[in-house]
Amino acid sequence: MKRRIDARQSRAAQSLINELQDSLAELSLPPASRQMRALLRARSYRSWLVPIIGLSCTFFALSWVDGMITNYIKGDAQRTYMGFTPAAIQGWDTVQSGHFRSLTETITSPVVRAIAGAAAWTAIQWIPPVIAYRTAMGQRGSLSKKMRTFRRYSALDGLAHAVTACAKVKRASLARRPDAMRELSKQMSRVEDGILSLHRYSDQLPVRSHRKRAVKKHAQLVVSQLRKAETRVDKEGDIALTPLACLLMKISNRSIEGRMGALLDEEDFDTELIPVRDWEPLRLAVSAVLVAGCAIGVGLLSLPNGIDTYVIGGCGVAILAILYGRRVHGLLGVLNTIRGV
């Protein structure tokens, strides 16, 4: 089965590469580089276990959070953590009785033991699914090199499809041109998301790096320039498709080289260009608040055991579908961010 899946993914990758090469030739542009072709092939190999692992870890997180919230609302502490409270209570009783050698030692030792025990138990529950999720999604700390490559060059796939969409618009007949233009807009939206997320997916920047601000600002300028280039297609027709594809290929090559702060040169930008705003953090914050609100609301309902997790999961999918639209295919990554993993 694994061989059949790998063979099918390999054929799909080769089909994309061939289509890309034909599109570049039709747009009078140089062929794709060897590195780009190799990375497109590497991105095609994705295990069929990825969605299963992602969904399993997501439902585990939702059920755990739901259990904590439900027990808190009902006034019942988590039974597992009740075992760590006697040590802290005993330390307080000792202080009140006056039979102790050192006040600091009497207070801190039981409290520290209780906190350490609760933290260790939480880590035992969370570390395995967190590692499994990060490995399946190819995030930092992933144990799979293939999945790290898949995530790191996620923007490359969208750029290749956008170039192909440019060629489809050029060769489309009058009756099919509206569909081709809609497909181009869809692929350009994918490209924008990939470029704005490049600083997160590339693994080149630490979390609190001072370089991140400059990279994000440059990415916003690049997206703004791409929008202007896409708008020219409505004004100038097929003449504007080749310059747009040229920009896309330059961004592809620069991203492969790791030059996130120079995806385009200064002369590629129009004058008085206003950087677009990245609404991703705001959408994530709204999603987190709404999902948490759904979890609290479901905890107040008298639902049968086990049903509340699926209700919360369904509410989460609906919320993300409303906020992200067709981008809901990135649901697992968003839910992962919401729960703080």
Sequence and secondary structure as in RCSB ss.txt:
>XXXX:A:sequence
MKRRIDARQSRAAQSLINELQDSLAELSLPPASRQMRALLRARSYRSWLVPIIGLSCTFFALSWVDGMITNYIKG
DAQRTYMGFTPAAIQGWDTVQSGHFRSLTETITSPVVRAIAGAAAWTAIQWIPPVIAYRTAMGQRGSLSKKMRTF
RRYSALDGLAHAVTACAKVKRASLARRPDAMRELSKQMSRVEDGILSLHRYSDQLPVRSHRKRAVKKHAQLVVSQ
LRKAETRVDKEGDIALTPLACLLMKISNRSIEGRMGALLDEEDFDTELIPVRDWEPLRLAVSAVLVAGCAIGVGL
LSLPNGIDTYVIGGCGVAILAILYGRRVHGLLGVLNTIRGV
>XXXX:A:secstr
 HHHHHHHHHHHHHHHHHHHHHHHHHTT     HHHHHHHHHHH   THHHHHHHHHHHHHHHHHHHHHHHHHTT
   HHHHTTHHHHHHHHHHHHHT  S HHHHHHHHHHHHHHHHHHHHHHHHHHHHHHHHHHHT TT S HHHHHH
HHTHHHHHHHHHHHHHHHHHH  TTTHHHHHHHHHHHHHHHHHHHHTHHHHSS S TT THHHHHHHHHHHHHHH
HHHHHHHHHHHGGGGHHHHHHHHHHHHHHHHHT GGGSS GGGS TT       HHHHHHHHHHHHHHHHHHHHH
S   TTHHHHHHHHHHHHHHHHHHGGGGGGHHHHHHHHTT 
